[in-house]
Amino acid sequence: MTQEWNTATAVTVALDTLDNFPSRMGRVFLVDETEIAVFRTSDDEVYAIENRNPHPKGGPLAEAIVSGHYIYDPLYDWKIDLKTGLVQEPDQGQVRTFPIKVVEQQVILFTK
């Protein structure tokens, strides 16, 4: 599920200013009918993933606990890498990730 992104040709969506993203918490945005959870880590890194747990029973991820560049899913206690979307062993799966960056305090999401 890892995707190659060409940010030069991608569509950008300005989400909000960085100050409006609480540290170690997620926020949900609806972009092109896809729920995207955006997380700000304690060192001010910002990550965007699809707000859908890869667990067979599914569920949202925006309420996850953030630790470093990982989140811990509140429903199944799965550890998910925000950089790659990979679920950590012994569980397995992957969440769709989206490129995101901060430009002059504005959080910008890249979509296809």
C-alpha positions in Angstrom: 0.0 0.0 0.0 3.0 2.3 0.1 2.5 4.9 -2.6 4.9 7.0 -4.6 3.8 10.6 -4.6 4.8 13.3 -7.0 4.2 16.4 -4.9 5.0 18.6 -7.8 1.8 17.4 -9.7 -0.3 16.6 -6.6 -3.4 18.6 -5.6 -2.8 20.5 -2.3 -5.3 21.1 0.4 -4.6 23.8 3.1 -6.0 22.3 6.3 -5.4 24.8 9.1 -2.5 26.6 10.8 -0.1 24.5 12.9 -1.2 26.2 16.1 -4.6 24.6 15.7 -3.2 21.1 15.8 -2.8 20.0 19.5 0.4 18.2 20.2 0.1 14.4 20.4 -3.5 14.4 19.2 -5.3 13.7 16.0 -7.8 15.8 13.9 -10.1 14.4 11.2 -10.6 16.1 7.8 -12.8 14.9 5.0 -11.0 15.2 1.7 -12.5 13.9 -1.5 -14.8 11.6 0.5 -11.9 10.1 2.5 -11.5 10.7 6.2 -7.9 11.7 6.9 -6.5 11.8 10.5 -3.7 14.3 10.9 -1.4 14.0 13.9 1.1 16.5 15.4 3.9 14.9 17.4 5.5 16.3 20.5 8.5 17.4 18.3 6.1 19.3 15.9 6.2 16.7 13.1 2.9 16.4 11.2 1.6 13.1 9.7 -1.5 12.3 7.7 -3.1 8.8 7.5 -6.4 7.5 6.4 -8.7 7.4 9.4 -9.5 3.7 9.0 -7.9 1.0 11.1 -6.6 -2.0 9.0 -7.9 -4.4 11.6 -10.6 -6.8 10.2 -13.2 -5.1 12.3 -12.1 -1.6 11.3 -12.6 1.5 13.3 -11.3 5.1 13.4 -7.7 6.0 14.3 -8.0 9.7 15.1 -8.4 9.0 18.8 -5.2 7.0 19.0 -2.5 7.8 21.5 0.6 9.4 19.9 4.1 8.4 21.1 7.0 9.6 19.0 6.1 8.8 15.3 3.8 5.9 16.3 0.2 5.8 17.3 -1.5 3.2 19.6 -5.0 2.3 18.4 -7.5 2.7 21.2 -9.7 -0.2 20.1 -7.2 -3.0 19.4 -4.0 -1.6 20.9 -2.2 -1.9 17.6 1.0 0.1 17.2 1.1 1.9 13.8 4.1 3.8 12.3 2.9 7.3 11.2 5.7 7.5 8.7 5.0 4.3 6.8 1.5 3.3 7.9 2.8 -0.1 8.8 1.3 -2.0 11.8 4.0 -3.2 14.1 4.5 -6.9 14.9 3.0 -9.2 16.1 0.0 -7.6 14.3 0.1 -6.9 10.6 -1.5 -4.5 8.1 -0.9 -1.0 6.7 -2.7 2.3 6.8 -2.7 4.6 3.8 -0.5 7.6 4.3 -0.5 11.0 2.7 2.3 13.5 2.2 1.9 16.6 4.4 4.1 19.5 5.2 4.1 22.8 7.0 4.6 26.0 4.9 4.7 29.3 6.8 2.7 27.7 9.7 0.0 26.4 7.2 -0.5 22.6 7.2 -0.7 21.4 3.6 -2.0 18.0 2.6 -1.1 16.5 -0.8 -3.6 14.4 -2.7 -3.7 12.9 -6.1 
